[in-house]
Amino acid sequence: MPENSTYIARSSAIAARALAGEMMVMNSADSTFFTLNEVATAIFQAADGRTPLEEIVRERICEQFDVDPDEAQADAERFVAELSGHRILLVSNQPLNSEPAR
Amino acid sequence: MTALRKSECVEIGAIPIALSTSDGGFLDLLRRRYAGFLSSSRPEFALEFDLSATYSVSDEDVRVCRDGDEWMLQRGDFRARWDPRAGRGTVRQDANPYSLDTVLRILHSLILAERGGFLLHAASAICDGQAFLFSGVSGAGKTTMTRLAPPDVTLLTDEISYLRPSAGGYAAFGTPFAGELARSGENCSAPVSALFFLDQGPENRIDELHSGEAVRRLMRNILFFAEDRILVEKLFATACDFVASVPIRRLTFYPDGRVWDDVRNFASNSLEVPEHA
């Protein structure tokens, strides 16, 4: 297990649907609603609780979207912090159990 | 001693519900109120009314929550219990029509949520065999759109639209739930051609709505009261399906009859598959 890694998992209290190339995510506990762009969708879909965020950024974001790795990592951390604040993503420095979004 | 109960079947959205009471005056009231929606169909569900309550009409928020296998519905002016498995419920209220309307709306919202349908804060009407929905906050123009409708347009409701999935899309049904127009809708249905979110402006125009914005607006205007995560998630899935299968636009309109020409033109020019699907 890499040291100082961040692990992210989708909360079980959310519902998610892909529509017209975008991911719609709703927190069913309070009905707050989010639309994720392509990059955010890639991170959200890769949030399995076992893959470190750094690896998700390197393998999924930098390769698919041709972005600067440092910039992509900083953007990903901001995005994860925001969705974690809305209880859409769970964040830990240990691997997590992830329940698939409905 | 139990007084003799009489019942009347009220069928809204092709869902017949038997409403029973031992109070003859209340039975007359509901016959008048739902005159266009009385039915001889075999009821799918049953609600018994007990009018011994002395609750007063209230502005407090409705609460709908689970109590074991049953739903508890309550506001200051009524208390009700609904057993979805048995399809039966009881209501305690006094003999006022506003409580009766609210209980029926909640009950239909629960039944519809399980069946992939929903109640929407929207006016709706049938034009050239197609249903059009006009949604928005109070004052956006729902009742105005129905008042401006040409004589060949059939009013389904000026306040609460009733939507169910149907072959290839959704169907809108008339409801007796009236807004400012104070007129019941016609008891008929048609396939939904488009949903417009209303805004009033100096001229008529129809604009695209991004699918995320369409889902967000739709969710905001769906009438749903139950504190239940699973049903809320079902409703979210239904809203996404609706956005994927029905054209949804922003309609800015100047309040005169020409807006209906634009609605007709939109219908005749619209593609079969919505652009945001």
HADDOCK unambig.tbl for C-alpha pairs under 7 A between the chains (distance, minus, plus):
assign (segid A and resid 15 and name CA) (segid B and resid 233 and name CA) 5.97 0.50 0.50
assign (segid A and resid 19 and name CA) (segid B and resid 277 and name CA) 6.91 0.50 0.50
assign (segid A and resid 20 and name CA) (segid B and resid 211 and name CA) 6.97 0.50 0.50
assign (segid A and resid 20 and name CA) (segid B and resid 276 and name CA) 5.89 0.50 0.50
assign (segid A and resid 20 and name CA) (segid B and resid 277 and name CA) 5.44 0.50 0.50
assign (segid A and resid 24 and name CA) (segid B and resid 212 and name CA) 6.82 0.50 0.50
assign (segid A and resid 28 and name CA) (segid B and resid 229 and name CA) 5.60 0.50 0.50
assign (segid A and resid 28 and name CA) (segid B and resid 232 and name CA) 6.31 0.50 0.50
assign (segid A and resid 28 and name CA) (segid B and resid 233 and name CA) 6.22 0.50 0.50
assign (segid A and resid 29 and name CA) (segid B and resid 229 and name CA) 6.37 0.50 0.50
assign (segid A and resid 35 and name CA) (segid B and resid 212 and name CA) 5.97 0.50 0.50
